[in-house]
């Protein structure tokens, strides 16, 4: 099937705006502080979906995708825009289930860059919602789009003048490198919801691969947590130290990695 420009414009504007407006109105009603997750591709939610689900009742959760994953099914799907369309629809359904507000920065999968336009677009979102905390990919990563997200967040924060709590999540072990966890969040109680969220990414889940590898990694990280749990997601901070009284520490499911020194955000709030 060949997707027309009208069809592409429809998915680029209408569904996302409707979803964003609806979630923003709900957040205003409840007066929640915002938090923001920046990821490179729709299915990168596998790095944080459980924690986002745990936080959604406490905070107004925003998810920003740098790209629509246009190259995820080969060149033909990129050329006729069918892959971007499909993965956008999958992401809309996934984030609707999770209860987040969804944004896209419209870079292209595989050639994304932390240039002036996406920095400006992310800065606008940051200034609008003024998040208490931001999460993105750890900067040392084999996938160029993941690494660009880290640079993009750093530049957008610098230009915005905002100083939220900053956290990093991991992707596949063959991609994220040298990330030493500061926190382990116990997601055992919501793991079925994480799998449900990831199940929406059908085109990236051939033979159930995405779900199987996610479960394997979450079990491994759960064993590293103290005390150990069935499933966990790891996070770190810019300098590896916990942020005392921060967003992650607001969850009873969070455990600090042994040996990590604490940062009191009431006295060192302007740390980068």
Number of C-alpha atoms within 10 A of each C-alpha: 5 10 11 12 10 9 12 15 11 13 17 16 10 11 13 19 15 11 19 18 13 12 20 17 12 13 18 11 9 12 11 15 16 19 26 27 24 26 27 30 24 27 26 21 25 23 22 24 26 26 24 24 22 20 17 17 12 16 21 26 28 25 21 21 24 28 25 25 26 25 20 17 15 10 12 11 17 18 13 17 19 20 22 26 22 18 25 25 18 21 22 21 15 24 23 16 15 20 18 27 23 23 20 22 19 16 21 19 20 17 11 20 20 21 13 11 13 21 22 18 14 23 22 14 17 22 14 9 15 19 22 18 19 24 23 27 27 27 22 17 22 15 15 17 23 28 23 24 25 22 18 24 23 16 18 23 19 13 12 17 11 17 17 22 22 22 24 24 24 27 21 15 12 9 15 19 15 11 19 14 24 24 26 27 26 28 26 19 13 16 20 12 18 26 18 16 25 25 18 20 24 15 15 19 15 10 9 11 11 19 21 12 13 19 19 12 17 23 18 17 21 23 14 17 24 13 10 16 20 17 26 30 27 27 28 24 20 15 13 20 19 25 25 15 13 18 19 24 16 12 15 9 17 21 20 23 21 11 8 13 14 13 18 13 16 11 8 10 13 11 13 14
